[in-house]
Amino acid sequence: MFMSMLKGCVKQGGLRNGMVAVKKLFATMDLSELFATMELSHKQFLDEVISLAKLNHKNVVRFLAYCVETTLEVREVEGKLVDVGVPQWFLCFEYAPNGNLHHYLQGKKFAT
């Protein structure tokens, strides 16, 4: 359920020992809803991370690491300006250079 509350974008990144894919997740719900469920959301995120770490299949990219960062932002809450912690979640996966599932399903050729 936690991952369904999030959207994300994936970027390619480089490390000394190779390339990785990093997915940045952000909440799709209203901030007040997110803050009300923050403690539960963090637990659910960690449960998802544990599940990803256990996955081992030849057709699934390998999960490598995660990071959670909270930044303070000034937001209006109930008519008052307050500092609120806005979480960001990052998932790091092995990089797969042969395109994406959409291209594969469409039968497009990949550069090798």
SVG drawing of the C-alpha trace seen along z (x, -y; Angstrom):
<svg xmlns="http://www.w3.org/2000/svg" viewBox="-7 -32 43 48">
<polyline fill="none" stroke="black" stroke-width="0.4" points="0.0,0.0 2.8,-2.4 4.3,-2.4 0.9,-3.1 0.9,-6.5 4.1,-7.5 5.2,-8.4 8.7,-8.6 11.2,-9.4 14.3,-7.3 17.6,-8.8 20.9,-7.1 23.8,-7.6 27.5,-6.8 29.6,-5.2 33.3,-4.3 32.5,-0.7 29.7,-1.2 26.3,-2.7 23.1,-2.6 19.5,-3.6 18.1,-5.8 14.4,-6.2 13.3,-9.2 9.9,-8.7 7.5,-11.5 4.1,-11.5 1.0,-11.7 -1.3,-12.5 -2.0,-15.8 0.7,-16.8 -1.6,-16.8 -2.6,-13.2 1.1,-12.3 2.1,-13.8 -0.8,-12.0 0.5,-8.7 4.3,-9.5 5.2,-7.0 3.3,-4.2 4.6,-5.3 8.2,-5.0 7.6,-1.5 5.8,-0.5 8.7,-1.9 11.2,0.1 9.1,3.2 9.1,2.6 12.9,2.2 13.3,5.5 11.1,7.2 13.2,5.6 16.4,6.8 15.1,10.4 14.2,10.4 16.5,12.6 15.3,13.3 17.2,13.3 14.5,10.9 14.5,8.4 17.2,5.8 19.0,6.1 18.1,3.7 21.3,2.1 20.5,-0.5 18.1,-3.1 18.2,-6.6 15.6,-8.6 16.1,-12.4 13.9,-14.9 14.1,-18.5 12.4,-21.4 10.0,-23.5 7.8,-26.4 4.2,-25.5 0.8,-26.8 -1.0,-24.4 -4.3,-25.4 -3.8,-29.1 -0.3,-29.3 3.2,-29.2 5.2,-26.4 8.3,-24.4 7.4,-20.9 9.7,-18.0 9.1,-16.7 10.5,-13.3 12.1,-12.1 12.9,-8.4 15.5,-7.1 15.9,-3.6 19.1,-2.5 19.0,0.4 21.5,2.1 21.5,0.3 20.1,2.2 21.5,0.7 19.2,2.5 16.2,0.0 13.0,0.4 10.0,2.7 7.9,0.4 10.3,0.6 10.7,4.3 6.9,4.8 6.7,2.6 9.3,4.7 11.8,1.8 15.5,2.6 18.0,1.7 21.5,0.3 24.0,2.7"/>
</svg>
